[in-house]
């Protein structure tokens, strides 16, 4: 696969974090960034979001019973 050079500017903290994460994974910063983009645009991300949405639909009533419609647990008042 042909490679294209892409130059980006980030603040020093972001650059440091990218270098540290790449080093911890035993890869170059270039490869690390490449994998992040693939993950963000890849099927795995879409599959996760779809699974999370299905989970929320399936357990919506359980969450409503536990936390109520306003997000506050009905049980909190009984503690």
C-alpha positions as CSV (number, residue, x, y, z in Angstrom):
1,X,0.0,0.0,0.0
2,X,1.3,3.4,-1.0
3,X,2.0,5.8,1.9
4,X,1.1,9.5,2.0
5,X,2.8,11.9,4.3
6,X,0.5,13.9,6.5
7,X,1.8,16.7,8.7
8,X,-0.2,17.7,11.8
9,X,0.3,20.2,14.6
10,X,-0.6,19.3,18.1
11,X,0.2,20.8,21.5
12,X,3.2,19.5,23.4
13,X,1.1,17.5,25.8
14,X,-0.7,15.7,23.0
15,X,2.6,15.0,21.3
16,X,4.1,13.7,24.6
17,X,1.1,11.4,25.2
18,X,1.3,10.0,21.6
19,X,5.0,9.3,22.0
20,X,4.4,7.6,25.4
21,X,1.5,5.5,24.2
22,X,3.4,4.4,21.1
23,X,6.4,3.5,23.1
24,X,4.3,1.5,25.6
25,X,2.8,-0.4,22.7
26,X,6.2,-1.0,21.1
27,X,5.4,0.9,17.9
28,X,6.3,4.1,16.2
29,X,4.2,7.2,16.7
30,X,3.3,7.0,13.0
31,X,1.9,3.5,13.4
32,X,0.1,4.4,16.6
33,X,-1.7,7.3,14.9
34,X,-2.5,5.1,11.9
35,X,-4.1,2.5,14.2
36,X,-6.1,5.1,16.1
37,X,-7.6,6.4,12.8
38,X,-8.4,2.9,11.6
39,X,-10.1,2.1,14.9
40,X,-12.1,5.3,14.8
41,X,-13.3,4.7,11.2
42,X,-13.4,0.9,11.4
43,X,-16.1,-1.6,11.7
44,X,-15.1,-2.3,15.3
45,X,-16.3,1.1,16.4
46,X,-19.5,0.8,14.5
47,X,-20.2,-2.6,15.9
48,X,-19.5,-1.4,19.5
49,X,-22.0,1.5,19.1
50,X,-24.6,-0.7,17.6
51,X,-24.2,-3.2,20.4
52,X,-24.4,-0.5,23.1
53,X,-27.6,0.8,21.5
54,X,-29.1,-2.6,21.5
55,X,-28.1,-3.1,25.1
56,X,-29.7,0.1,26.1
57,X,-33.0,-0.8,24.3
58,X,-33.0,-4.2,25.9
59,X,-32.4,-3.0,29.4
60,X,-34.2,0.4,29.2
61,X,-36.9,-0.7,31.7
62,X,-34.4,-2.0,34.1
63,X,-32.5,1.3,34.1
64,X,-35.8,3.2,34.4
65,X,-36.8,1.2,37.5
66,X,-33.4,1.6,39.1
67,X,-32.7,5.2,38.3
68,X,-36.1,6.7,37.5
69,X,-36.8,8.9,34.5
70,X,-34.9,11.9,35.9
71,X,-31.7,9.8,36.5
72,X,-32.0,9.8,40.3
73,X,-32.3,6.4,42.0
74,X,-35.6,5.9,43.8
75,X,-33.6,3.9,46.3
76,X,-31.4,6.8,47.3
77,X,-34.1,8.3,49.4
78,X,-34.4,5.1,51.4
79,X,-30.7,4.9,52.5
